[in-house]
């Protein structure tokens, strides 16, 4: 576990763009699952209790720094970024946080 990279990404769609952003992020998650064997976890969530625009949260675990770096270089990730920019889909800047586990548990 020492070489693992844990990440939380928070994606805020522009008002009215939740469905489009959700579709794009779901497609990305499917591509990651199919193509990135060194990604140990890539779990997409949508906030359900927000006032106004809901956000999406992606919980990610990469086996190494090189797996994390490679993720951003994939064709499908690059295409997603271009689509998001071209269509003006975000209401706030993408918020990517590198985190580390310090307590709690994963399952019982």
N, C-alpha and C positions, 0 to 999 in steps of 0.2 A: 504494500500500500504506500510505501514511502515515496515512490516515483510518480504516483497518480496525481493528476491535476483535476481538481474539483472546481466547477464553474456554475454560476447562476447567471443567466441572461434574462433581462427584463425588456420586453418589446412593447412599446406603447403605440397602438395604431392611431392614425388620424381619425377624427370623428367620422363615423359612418363607414370606416374601412375595416372593421373587425372581421367580417366574413372573409374578405379578400386576404387579409394578413393571415388569418387562421388557416386558410387553404394553402397558402404558400409555405407556412411553417410546418404544416402536416406533411407536405410533399418533401420538404427538407429532411424532416425526421425519418421518413421512409427511405430516402436516399442514404442517410447516415447509417441506418440499420443494415441496408443491403451492401454498402460499399466500404464502410470504415470499421474493419474488424478490431482495431485498437481503441475504439470508443466503447467503454464498458457500460455506460448508461447515457441515454439521451431521452429525457422524459419531458414532454410538452404539456403545459398546464394553461388553462384560461381562467382568469379571475372571474368569479361569478357574482360577487356581491358589491361591485364597484358602483359608485355614483358617477354617471357619465360614461366615458369610454373605459371598457375593461382592458386590462393588460394581459399579455401572455408572458409566461415564465418558463424557461427551459432549464432543467437541472441536468448537468452534464458531468461525466467522469471520463477522463482520458487516461490511458495506461501510462503515458509519458508526455513529456514536453513536445517531443517530435510528433506524436499523434495529435496533440492540440494544435500545433503549428500547421500540420498537414490539412486539418479540417478547413481552415480558412482559405486554403489554396485550391480546394476542389472546384471543378467547373460549376457544379450545381450551387455551391455557396456563392461563388462569384456572380453567377447569373441571378441569384436571389437578391443580392445587394444592388445590382444594376436595375432590376425590376422595381425594387422598393424606392430607389432614387427617382427613376424615370416616372413612376406613377404617383410620387409624393404620398406614400402610404403611412409614414410615421408621423405621430403627433409630438414626439420627443426623441431625443437622441438615443440610440441603442445603448443600453446600460449593461456592460459585461463585468461581472465581479468574480475574481478568483478567490476561492474560499478554502478553508480547511476544517475538517471535522474536529470538534473539541469536546463533544459530549453527545449523549443520546444513543439511539440504536437504529438499525436499519430494519430489522424485522424481529419477530418473536419466535 
